[in-house]
Amino acid sequence: MENKFRSTFDKIYAEEELKEKTADFLSKEIRRRKPAGRIFRQRLIGACAAFAVFLFISGLSYFTPNAYVDMDVNPSISLTLNRYGRVLEAAPYNDDGAVILRDVDVRHKSWDQAMERLLDEMILRGYLAPDGLVSVTVQAGGNDREQKMLGEIRESVDTLLDSHHSTASADVYAVTREVRDCAHDYNLSPAKYLAITQLQEVDPGASYEQCAEHSISEIKQLTEEHCGEHHEENGEHHEESGEDAEDENNTEEINDTEAVNDTEAVDNGDEKHHSGKKDHHGHEKHEDSE
């Protein structure tokens, strides 16, 4: 009996000891795993923060203006692009441009898609005449990207005009920030601003405000007409100057002829006078010999 009690108590003791060891093991394991979990959470938080910063920087760069493309067919429209070539903003310069943008939304589209849709709409609405002009200016800091964009825009516009069987021409070139700022002071596209500036060289009375509603083709035509008038005036002035010069030359020739005649007359008189002296002297010699 005593042995049975002892065996029973030994089992109980063994079970209690096993429980204590198990509890001790679990406690140590929990303490061991807590730092690992804390490190994982810290790493997760760091990764989330880095991703948030990445999203912020990406969003900031996406919404930062990087280049400007201005289209002028009269409608006149300005496109603001980000570094990825996406349209951040499309703004009209005149009422016709506002009409186009009211029906065509090009925001967040690539610049080539935006230009294609806008030119399509302008052509379909009859804004571009058969002998019209599509003027496009680019301002992107004068870097390699700007030159690349100029080439791509020329090709894109030419292809689009061909697809509509249009005989209109395209004028694509870069402008500086200063020119664009000056144009914006008059709410004009850079291309129209430069066209009016050229007109003012031959017609100082032309103003940016008066010419704002004219198309660039019309402004260039006015410039050519004034240049023609200027050349005609110069031609008439040249003819008058030529006639005056001819009269002066004729007068000089007459004066020279009269002077020559007077000189010859004087010379002849001197010769006669000198001959007379000889005869008189010869006669005196003859009297002496007699």
Backbone hydrogen bonds in HBPLUS format (Angstrom, degrees):
<---DONOR---> <-ACCEPTOR-->    atom                        ^
c    i                          cat <-CA-CA->   ^        H-A-AA   ^      H-
h    n   atom  resd res      DA  || num        DHA   H-A  angle D-A-AA Bond
n    s   type  num  typ     dist DA aas  dist angle  dist       angle   num
A0004-LYS N   A0001-MET O   3.01 MM   3  5.08 119.5  2.39  95.0 110.5     1
A0005-PHE N   A0001-MET O   2.98 MM   4  6.40 161.2  2.02 157.8 161.7     2
A0006-ARG N   A0002-GLU O   2.96 MM   4  6.17 161.3  1.99 149.4 155.0     3
A0007-SER N   A0003-ASN O   2.90 MM   4  6.04 157.1  1.95 143.5 149.9     4
A0008-THR N   A0004-LYS O   2.86 MM   4  6.11 154.0  1.92 148.3 155.7     5
A0009-PHE N   A0005-PHE O   2.89 MM   4  6.15 166.4  1.90 154.6 157.6     6
A0010-ASP N   A0006-ARG O   2.89 MM   4  6.07 150.3  1.98 145.8 154.6     7
A0011-LYS N   A0007-SER O   3.10 MM   4  6.34 151.5  2.18 142.2 148.8     8
A0012-ILE N   A0008-THR O   3.05 MM   4  6.41 156.7  2.11 148.3 154.9     9
A0013-TYR N   A0009-PHE O   2.87 MM   4  6.05 160.7  1.91 148.7 154.3    10
A0014-ALA N   A0010-ASP O   2.81 MM   4  6.01 156.2  1.86 144.9 152.1    11
A0015-GLU N   A0011-LYS O   2.81 MM   4  6.08 154.5  1.87 147.7 154.6    12
A0016-GLU N   A0012-ILE O   2.88 MM   4  6.16 157.2  1.93 150.1 156.2    13
A0017-GLU N   A0013-TYR O   2.80 MM   4  6.04 158.2  1.85 150.4 157.0    14
A0018-LEU N   A0014-ALA O   2.86 MM   4  6.05 152.6  1.93 144.8 152.5    15
A0019-LYS N   A0015-GLU O   2.90 MM   4  6.14 151.3  1.98 143.9 151.8    16
A0020-GLU N   A0016-GLU O   2.92 MM   4  6.20 156.9  1.97 147.8 153.9    17
A0021-LYS N   A0017-GLU O   2.92 MM   4  6.18 160.7  1.96 148.8 154.0    18
A0022-THR N   A0018-LEU O   2.81 MM   4  5.97 156.2  1.86 145.0 152.4    19
A0023-ALA N   A0019-LYS O   2.77 MM   4  5.99 161.9  1.81 150.6 155.7    20
A0024-ASP N   A0020-GLU O   2.83 MM   4  6.02 158.0  1.88 146.6 153.3    21
A0025-PHE N   A0021-LYS O   2.85 MM   4  6.06 154.9  1.92 146.0 152.8    22
A0026-LEU N   A0022-THR O   2.88 MM   4  6.14 164.7  1.91 152.4 156.5    23
A0027-SER N   A0023-ALA O   2.89 MM   4  6.07 155.6  1.95 147.3 154.3    24
A0028-LYS N   A0024-ASP O   3.00 MM   4  6.23 161.1  2.04 147.2 151.9    25
A0029-GLU N   A0025-PHE O   2.87 MM   4  6.10 157.4  1.92 150.3 157.2    26
A0030-ILE N   A0026-LEU O   2.88 MM   4  6.07 154.8  1.94 147.6 153.9    27
A0031-ARG N   A0027-SER O   2.95 MM   4  6.21 161.2  1.98 147.7 153.1    28
A0032-ARG N   A0028-LYS O   2.83 MM   4  6.05 145.3  1.95 143.0 153.4    29
A0033-ARG N   A0029-GLU O   2.92 MM   4  6.10 151.5  2.00 145.0 151.9    30
A0034-LYS N   A0030-ILE O   3.04 MM   4  6.15 141.3  2.19 148.2 156.8    31
A0037-GLY N   A0033-ARG O   2.99 MM   4  6.26 159.6  2.03 157.2 162.8    32
A0038-ARG N   A0034-LYS O   2.89 MM   4  6.11 156.1  1.95 153.0 160.2    33
A0039-ILE N   A0035-PRO O   2.84 MM   4  6.04 158.7  1.89 151.0 156.1    34
A0040-PHE N   A0036-ALA O   2.94 MM   4  6.15 156.4  2.00 144.9 151.7    35
A0041-ARG N   A0037-GLY O   2.93 MM   4  6.18 158.9  1.97 146.9 152.4    36
A0042-GLN N   A0038-ARG O   2.90 MM   4  6.14 156.1  1.96 146.8 153.8    37
A0043-ARG N   A0039-ILE O   2.83 MM   4  6.06 158.4  1.87 149.9 156.0    38
A0044-LEU N   A0040-PHE O   2.84 MM   4  6.05 154.8  1.90 147.6 155.1    39
A0045-ILE N   A0041-ARG O   2.88 MM   4  6.11 158.2  1.93 148.7 154.3    40
A0046-GLY N   A0042-GLN O   2.90 MM   4  6.14 158.5  1.94 147.6 153.7    41
A0047-ALA N   A0043-ARG O   2.88 MM   4  6.10 156.6  1.93 148.7 154.9    42
A0048-CYS N   A0044-LEU O   2.95 MM   4  6.18 157.9  2.00 147.1 153.2    43
A0049-ALA N   A0045-ILE O   2.91 MM   4  6.15 154.8  1.97 147.4 154.6    44
A0050-ALA N   A0046-GLY O   2.89 MM   4  6.13 160.1  1.93 148.7 154.1    45
A0051-PHE N   A0047-ALA O   2.91 MM   4  6.11 156.7  1.96 147.0 153.5    46
A0052-ALA N   A0048-CYS O   2.90 MM   4  6.11 150.8  1.98 143.2 151.5    47
A0053-VAL N   A0049-ALA O   2.92 MM   4  6.23 155.9  1.98 149.9 156.1    48
A0054-PHE N   A0050-ALA O   2.89 MM   4  6.14 155.8  1.95 146.1 153.3    49
A0055-LEU N   A0051-PHE O   2.87 MM   4  6.15 158.9  1.92 148.5 153.8    50
A0056-PHE N   A0052-ALA O   2.91 MM   4  6.15 152.4  1.99 144.5 152.5    51
A0057-ILE N   A0053-VAL O   2.85 MM   4  6.11 167.0  1.87 156.3 158.8    52
A0058-SER N   A0054-PHE O   2.84 MM   4  5.98 163.6  1.87 151.0 156.5    53
A0059-GLY N   A0055-LEU O   2.83 MM   4  5.90 158.1  1.88 143.2 149.9    54
A0060-LEU N   A0056-PHE O   2.79 MM   4  5.98 152.0  1.87 145.4 154.0    55
A0061-SER N   A0057-ILE O   2.87 MM   4  6.09 163.1  1.90 152.8 156.5    56
A0062-TYR N   A0058-SER O   2.87 MM   4  5.99 146.9  1.99 142.7 152.7    57
A0063-PHE N   A0059-GLY O   3.08 MM   4  6.24 154.6  2.15 146.0 150.9    58
A0064-THR N   A0061-SER O   3.42 MM   3  5.13 165.2  2.44  97.2 100.6    59
A0066-ASN N   A0081-LEU O   2.72 MM  15  5.80 169.0  1.73 161.9 158.7    60
A0067-ALA N   A0081-LEU O   3.28 MM  14  5.10 153.0  2.35 131.4 130.1    61
A0081-LEU N   A0067-ALA O   2.83 MM  14  5.10 175.6  1.83 154.5 153.7    62
A0068-TYR N   A0139-GLN O   2.99 MM  71  5.20 146.5  2.10 133.2 143.5    63
A0139-GLN N   A0068-TYR O   2.95 MM  71  5.20 157.3  2.00 151.7 156.6    64
A0069-VAL N   A0079-LEU O   2.95 MM  10  5.10 162.8  1.98 147.5 153.1    65
A0079-LEU N   A0069-VAL O   2.75 MM  10  5.10 155.5  1.81 150.6 158.8    66
A0070-ASP N   A0137-THR O   2.98 MM  67  5.28 162.1  2.01 148.1 153.9    67
A0137-THR N   A0070-ASP O   2.98 MM  67  5.28 157.7  2.04 146.1 153.0    68
A0071-MET N   A0077-ILE O   2.80 MM   6  5.26 160.5  1.83 165.6 169.3    69
A0077-ILE N   A0071-MET O   2.86 MM   6  5.26 159.1  1.90 149.6 156.8    70
A0072-ASP N   A0135-SER O   2.81 MM  63  5.11 144.8  1.93 155.3 161.7    71
A0135-SER N   A0072-ASP O   3.10 MM  63  5.11 172.4  2.11 145.8 145.9    72
A0073-VAL N   A0075-PRO O   2.80 MM   2  5.19 175.2  1.80 159.3 157.6    73
A0074-ASN N   A0075-PRO O   2.72 MM   1  3.19 126.4  2.01 109.4 105.0    74
A0093-TYR N   A0076-SER O   2.88 MM  17  5.24 162.9  1.91 143.6 140.5    75
A0078-SER N   A0091-ALA O   2.77 MM  13  5.18 168.7  1.78 161.8 165.8    76
A0091-ALA N   A0078-SER O   2.89 MM  13  5.18 160.5  1.93 148.9 155.0    77
A0080-THR N   A0089-GLU O   2.88 MM   9  5.13 167.3  1.89 156.4 158.9    78
A0088-LEU N   A0080-THR O   2.70 MM   8  5.52 159.7  1.74 158.5 165.3    79
A0082-ASN N   A0086-ARG O   2.97 MM   4  5.57 145.1  2.10 145.9 156.9    80
A0085-GLY N   A0082-ASN O   3.06 MM   3  5.43 164.8  2.08 117.0 118.8    81
A0111-TRP N   A0085-GLY O   2.93 MM  26  5.84 137.2  2.11 166.4 176.0    82
A0087-VAL N   A0109-LYS O   2.85 MM  22  5.59 154.1  1.92 152.1 159.1    83
A0108-HIS N   A0087-VAL O   2.63 MM  21  4.80 172.3  1.64 147.3 148.2    84
A0098-ALA N   A0094-ASN O   3.10 MM   4  6.47 148.1  2.20 145.6 154.9    85
A0099-VAL N   A0095-ASP O   3.00 MM   4  6.35 148.2  2.11 147.8 156.2    86
A0100-ILE N   A0096-ASP O   3.16 MM   4  6.49 157.6  2.21 148.0 152.8    87
A0101-LEU N   A0097-GLY O   3.04 MM   4  6.29 169.1  2.05 152.8 155.2    88
A0102-ARG N   A0098-ALA O   2.97 MM   4  6.02 132.9  2.20 139.2 150.9    89
A0103-ASP N   A0100-ILE O   3.11 MM   3  5.62 142.8  2.25 109.1 118.4    90
A0104-VAL N   A0100-ILE O   2.98 MM   4  6.10 132.4  2.21 144.3 158.5    91
A0109-LYS N   A0106-VAL O   3.22 MM   3  5.58 153.4  2.30 133.0 130.9    92
A0114-ALA N   A0110-SER O   2.93 MM   4  6.19 161.1  1.97 158.1 164.3    93
A0115-MET N   A0111-TRP O   2.91 MM   4  6.09 164.3  1.94 149.8 153.5    94
A0116-GLU N   A0112-ASP O   3.02 MM   4  6.09 158.2  2.07 142.4 148.8    95
A0117-ARG N   A0113-GLN O   3.05 MM   4  6.24 162.5  2.08 149.1 153.1    96
A0118-LEU N   A0114-ALA O   2.98 MM   4  6.18 162.9  2.01 152.2 157.3    97
A0119-LEU N   A0115-MET O   2.89 MM   4  5.96 170.2  1.90 153.5 156.5    98
A0120-ASP N   A0116-GLU O   2.95 MM   4  5.94 155.2  2.01 141.9 149.7    99
A0121-GLU N   A0117-ARG O   3.06 MM   4  6.23 159.0  2.10 142.8 147.9   100
A0122-MET N   A0118-LEU O   2.95 MM   4  6.24 156.2  2.00 148.2 155.1   101
A0123-ILE N   A0119-LEU O   2.90 MM   4  6.07 163.5  1.93 154.4 158.0   102
A0124-LEU N   A0120-ASP O   2.92 MM   4  6.10 166.7  1.93 153.3 157.4   103
A0125-ARG N   A0121-GLU O   3.01 MM   4  6.10 144.8  2.14 142.4 151.1   104
A0127-TYR N   A0122-MET O   2.96 MM   5  5.35 157.0  2.01 166.1 160.5   105
A0126-GLY N   A0123-ILE O   3.01 MM   3  5.13 157.4  2.07 105.2 112.1   106
A0132-GLY N   A0129-ALA O   2.86 MM   3  4.57 157.4  1.91 111.9 111.6   107
A0169-SER N   A0132-GLY O   3.12 MM  37  6.53 158.2  2.17 154.8 150.8   108
A0134-VAL N   A0169-SER O   2.87 MM  35  6.27 160.7  1.91 154.3 160.8   109
A0171-ASP N   A0134-VAL O   2.79 MM  37  6.11 163.2  1.82 162.5 162.4   110
A0136-VAL N   A0171-ASP O   2.87 MM  35  6.22 165.5  1.89 158.9 161.3   111
A0173-TYR N   A0136-VAL O   3.12 MM  37  6.68 153.5  2.19 158.6 166.4   112
A0138-VAL N   A0173-TYR O   3.09 MM  35  6.41 142.5  2.23 137.0 145.9   113
A0175-VAL N   A0138-VAL O   3.01 MM  37  6.11 154.5  2.08 147.9 150.1   114
A0146-GLU N   A0143-ASN O   3.08 MM   3  5.34 124.1  2.41 100.1 113.4   115
A0147-GLN N   A0143-ASN O   3.34 MM   4  6.83 156.3  2.40 148.9 154.0   116
A0148-LYS N   A0144-ASP O   2.96 MM   4  6.24 157.6  2.01 151.9 158.5   117
A0149-MET N   A0145-ARG O   2.86 MM   4  6.09 157.9  1.91 150.0 156.0   118
A0150-LEU N   A0146-GLU O   2.96 MM   4  6.23 155.2  2.02 150.3 156.8   119
A0151-GLY N   A0147-GLN O   3.23 MM   4  6.50 163.1  2.26 148.1 150.9   120
A0152-GLU N   A0148-LYS O   3.05 MM   4  6.31 162.2  2.08 150.9 156.1   121
A0153-ILE N   A0149-MET O   2.79 MM   4  5.92 157.5  1.84 154.3 160.4   122
A0154-ARG N   A0150-LEU O   3.00 MM   4  6.18 163.9  2.02 150.4 154.6   123
A0155-GLU N   A0151-GLY O   3.15 MM   4  6.34 166.6  2.17 147.1 150.7   124
A0156-SER N   A0152-GLU O   2.90 MM   4  6.05 156.3  1.96 144.1 151.3   125
A0157-VAL N   A0153-ILE O   2.85 MM   4  6.01 168.5  1.86 159.5 161.1   126
A0158-ASP N   A0154-ARG O   2.98 MM   4  6.09 167.3  1.99 152.0 156.0   127
A0159-THR N   A0155-GLU O   3.00 MM   4  6.09 159.5  2.04 145.6 151.4   128
A0160-LEU N   A0156-SER O   3.01 MM   4  6.20 155.1  2.08 144.4 151.4   129
A0161-LEU N   A0157-VAL O   2.91 MM   4  6.15 161.3  1.94 155.1 159.7   130
A0162-ASP N   A0158-ASP O   2.97 MM   4  6.16 158.2  2.02 147.8 153.9   131
A0163-SER N   A0159-THR O   2.97 MM   4  6.20 149.4  2.07 143.3 151.7   132
A0164-HIS N   A0160-LEU O   3.23 MM   4  6.54 133.5  2.46 139.7 150.7   133
A0164-HIS N   A0161-LEU O   3.18 MM   3  5.24 135.3  2.39  96.5 108.5   134
A0166-SER N   A0161-LEU O   2.90 MM   5  5.14 170.7  1.91 155.3 152.6   135
A0165-HIS N   A0162-ASP O   2.96 MM   3  4.78 158.6  2.00 102.6 108.5   136
A0180-ARG N   A0176-THR O   3.16 MM   4  6.45 163.1  2.19 146.8 151.5   137
A0181-ASP N   A0177-ARG O   2.86 MM   4  6.08 154.6  1.92 150.1 157.2   138
A0182-CYS N   A0178-GLU O   2.97 MM   4  6.22 159.8  2.01 150.1 155.2   139
A0183-ALA N   A0179-VAL O   2.93 MM   4  6.16 157.7  1.98 150.0 156.3   140
A0184-HIS N   A0180-ARG O   2.98 MM   4  6.19 152.2  2.06 144.6 151.9   141
A0185-ASP N   A0181-ASP O   3.13 MM   4  6.44 133.9  2.35 140.2 151.8   142
A0185-ASP N   A0182-CYS O   3.17 MM   3  5.19 132.4  2.41  94.7 107.5   143
A0186-TYR N   A0183-ALA O   3.09 MM   3  5.57 145.1  2.21 108.3 117.4   144
A0188-LEU N   A0183-ALA O   2.91 MM   5  5.03 168.0  1.92 136.9 138.9   145
A0187-ASN N   A0184-HIS O   3.00 MM   3  4.45 158.7  2.05  95.1 101.5   146
A0193-TYR N   A0189-SER O   2.96 MM   4  6.17 162.2  1.99 158.9 164.7   147
A0194-LEU N   A0190-PRO O   2.99 MM   4  6.17 161.6  2.02 150.5 154.3   148
A0195-ALA N   A0191-ALA O   3.05 MM   4  6.24 152.6  2.13 142.4 150.2   149
A0196-ILE N   A0192-LYS O   2.96 MM   4  6.19 160.3  2.00 152.9 156.9   150
A0197-THR N   A0193-TYR O   2.98 MM   4  6.19 152.5  2.06 144.5 152.8   151
A0198-GLN N   A0194-LEU O   3.04 MM   4  6.30 151.7  2.12 146.0 152.2   152
A0199-LEU N   A0195-ALA O   3.08 MM   4  6.39 150.2  2.18 141.4 149.8   153
A0200-GLN N   A0196-ILE O   2.96 MM   4  6.24 150.4  2.05 149.5 156.9   154
A0201-GLU N   A0198-GLN O   3.18 MM   3  5.35 141.6  2.34  99.8 110.3   155
A0202-VAL N   A0199-LEU O   3.11 MM   3  5.66 143.4  2.24 112.9 121.4   156
A0203-ASP N   A0199-LEU O   2.79 MM   4  5.84 135.9  1.98 146.7 160.5   157
A0206-ALA N   A0203-ASP O   2.99 MM   3  5.79 171.2  1.99 129.2 132.0   158
A0211-CYS N   A0207-SER O   3.16 MM   4  6.30 153.9  2.23 146.3 153.0   159
A0214-HIS N   A0211-CYS O   3.08 MM   3  5.34 153.6  2.15 109.4 117.6   160
A0219-ILE N   A0215-SER O   3.04 MM   4  6.38 156.5  2.10 149.5 156.3   161
A0220-LYS N   A0216-ILE O   2.89 MM   4  6.09 161.9  1.92 153.1 157.4   162
A0221-GLN N   A0217-SER O   2.98 MM   4  6.17 149.9  2.08 142.9 151.4   163
A0222-LEU N   A0218-GLU O   3.00 MM   4  6.29 155.5  2.06 147.7 153.5   164
A0223-THR N   A0219-ILE O   3.03 MM   4  6.32 152.2  2.11 145.2 153.0   165
A0224-GLU N   A0220-LYS O   2.98 MM   4  6.29 156.3  2.04 148.5 154.1   166
A0225-GLU N   A0221-GLN O   2.95 MM   4  6.23 157.0  2.00 150.2 156.5   167
A0226-HIS N   A0222-LEU O   3.02 MM   4  6.24 162.5  2.05 150.8 154.7   168
A0227-CYS N   A0223-THR O   2.91 MM   4  6.10 147.9  2.01 143.8 153.6   169
A0228-GLY N   A0224-GLU O   2.90 MM   4  6.15 152.4  1.97 147.0 153.9   170
A0229-GLU N   A0225-GLU O   3.01 MM   4  6.34 158.6  2.06 149.1 154.3   171
A0230-HIS N   A0226-HIS O   2.92 MM   4  6.06 152.7  1.99 141.3 149.3   172
A0231-HIS N   A0227-CYS O   2.91 MM   4  6.19 151.0  1.99 146.5 154.1   173
A0232-GLU N   A0228-GLY O   2.97 MM   4  6.24 155.5  2.03 148.6 155.2   174
A0233-GLU N   A0229-GLU O   2.96 MM   4  6.21 160.9  2.00 150.5 155.1   175
A0234-ASN N   A0230-HIS O   2.96 MM   4  6.19 154.0  2.03 142.5 150.2   176
A0235-GLY N   A0231-HIS O   2.81 MM   4  6.06 145.9  1.92 143.1 153.2   177
A0236-GLU N   A0232-GLU O   2.87 MM   4  6.20 159.8  1.91 154.6 158.7   178
A0237-HIS N   A0233-GLU O   2.90 MM   4  6.07 161.5  1.94 147.6 153.3   179
A0238-HIS N   A0234-ASN O   2.82 MM   4  5.95 144.5  1.94 138.1 148.6   180
A0239-GLU N   A0235-GLY O   2.86 MM   4  6.17 151.1  1.95 146.8 154.4   181
A0240-GLU N   A0236-GLU O   2.89 MM   4  6.17 164.6  1.91 153.7 157.4   182
A0241-SER N   A0237-HIS O   2.84 MM   4  6.00 156.5  1.90 142.7 150.1   183
A0242-GLY N   A0238-HIS O   2.78 MM   4  6.00 144.8  1.90 139.8 150.3   184
A0243-GLU N   A0239-GLU O   2.82 MM   4  6.16 154.5  1.89 152.1 158.4   185
A0244-ASP N   A0240-GLU O   2.90 MM   4  6.13 165.4  1.92 153.0 157.0   186
A0245-ALA N   A0241-SER O   2.86 MM   4  6.01 154.0  1.93 141.6 149.5   187
A0246-GLU N   A0242-GLY O   2.80 MM   4  6.02 149.2  1.90 142.7 151.8   188
A0247-ASP N   A0243-GLU O   2.85 MM   4  6.14 160.1  1.89 153.5 158.1   189
A0248-GLU N   A0244-ASP O   2.91 MM   4  6.14 158.3  1.96 146.9 153.2   190
A0249-ASN N   A0245-ALA O   2.85 MM   4  6.09 152.0  1.93 143.9 152.0   191
A0250-ASN N   A0246-GLU O   2.81 MM   4  6.12 158.4  1.86 151.5 157.4   192
A0251-THR N   A0247-ASP O   2.87 MM   4  6.09 161.3  1.91 150.5 155.7   193
A0252-GLU N   A0248-GLU O   2.86 MM   4  6.08 157.6  1.91 146.3 152.9   194
A0253-GLU N   A0249-ASN O   2.81 MM   4  6.08 152.7  1.88 147.5 155.5   195
A0254-ILE N   A0250-ASN O   2.88 MM   4  6.17 159.2  1.92 151.6 156.8   196
A0255-ASN N   A0251-THR O   2.88 MM   4  6.11 165.6  1.90 152.2 156.5   197
A0256-ASP N   A0252-GLU O   2.78 MM   4  5.95 154.1  1.85 145.1 153.1   198
A0257-THR N   A0253-GLU O   2.81 MM   4  6.04 155.5  1.87 147.8 154.6   199
A0258-GLU N   A0254-ILE O   2.88 MM   4  6.15 165.2  1.90 155.2 158.8   200
A0259-ALA N   A0255-ASN O   2.90 MM   4  6.05 154.7  1.97 144.0 151.5   201
A0260-VAL N   A0256-ASP O   2.89 MM   4  6.14 152.4  1.96 146.1 153.6   202
A0261-ASN N   A0257-THR O   2.86 MM   4  6.15 162.7  1.89 152.9 157.6   203
A0262-ASP N   A0258-GLU O   2.86 MM   4  6.06 161.6  1.89 149.6 154.8   204
A0263-THR N   A0259-ALA O   2.94 MM   4  6.12 152.5  2.02 142.0 149.8   205
A0264-GLU N   A0260-VAL O   2.85 MM   4  6.14 158.5  1.90 152.7 158.3   206
A0265-ALA N   A0261-ASN O   2.85 MM   4  6.09 157.6  1.90 150.7 157.2   207
A0266-VAL N   A0262-ASP O   3.01 MM   4  6.21 159.2  2.05 146.6 151.8   208
A0267-ASP N   A0263-THR O   2.91 MM   4  6.16 157.4  1.97 146.9 153.7   209
A0268-ASN N   A0264-GLU O   2.88 MM   4  6.13 159.6  1.92 152.0 156.8   210
A0269-GLY N   A0265-ALA O   3.00 MM   4  6.23 157.4  2.06 148.6 154.5   211
A0270-ASP N   A0266-VAL O   3.00 MM   4  6.25 154.8  2.06 148.3 155.0   212
A0271-GLU N   A0267-ASP O   3.02 MM   4  6.31 152.6  2.10 147.2 154.6   213
A0272-LYS N   A0268-ASN O   2.99 MM   4  6.28 160.9  2.02 151.5 156.0   214
A0273-HIS N   A0269-GLY O   2.97 MM   4  6.14 162.0  2.01 148.9 154.1   215
A0274-HIS N   A0270-ASP O   2.94 MM   4  6.09 155.4  2.00 145.0 151.9   216
A0275-SER N   A0271-GLU O   2.90 MM   4  6.14 149.7  1.99 146.6 154.9   217
A0276-GLY N   A0272-LYS O   2.92 MM   4  6.17 155.1  1.98 149.9 156.2   218
A0277-LYS N   A0273-HIS O   3.26 MM   4  6.51 152.5  2.34 142.7 148.9   219
A0278-LYS N   A0275-SER O   3.11 MM   3  5.17 121.5  2.47  95.5 109.9   220
A0279-ASP N   A0275-SER O   3.09 MM   4  6.48 158.4  2.14 152.2 157.4   221
A0280-HIS N   A0276-GLY O   3.09 MM   4  6.28 166.6  2.11 154.4 157.7   222
A0281-HIS N   A0277-LYS O   3.02 MM   4  6.10 157.0  2.07 143.4 150.0   223
A0282-GLY N   A0278-LYS O   2.76 MM   4  5.97 155.8  1.82 150.3 157.5   224
A0283-HIS N   A0279-ASP O   2.93 MM   4  6.16 151.1  2.02 148.3 155.5   225
A0284-GLU N   A0280-HIS O   3.21 MM   4  6.50 153.9  2.28 144.8 150.4   226
A0285-LYS N   A0281-HIS O   3.14 MM   4  6.45 151.7  2.23 144.2 151.9   227
A0286-HIS N   A0282-GLY O   3.16 MM   4  6.45 146.6  2.28 143.1 151.5   228
A0287-GLU N   A0283-HIS O   3.21 MM   4  6.54 150.0  2.31 148.8 155.5   229
A0288-ASP N   A0284-GLU O   3.28 MM   4  6.54 152.8  2.36 146.9 153.1   230
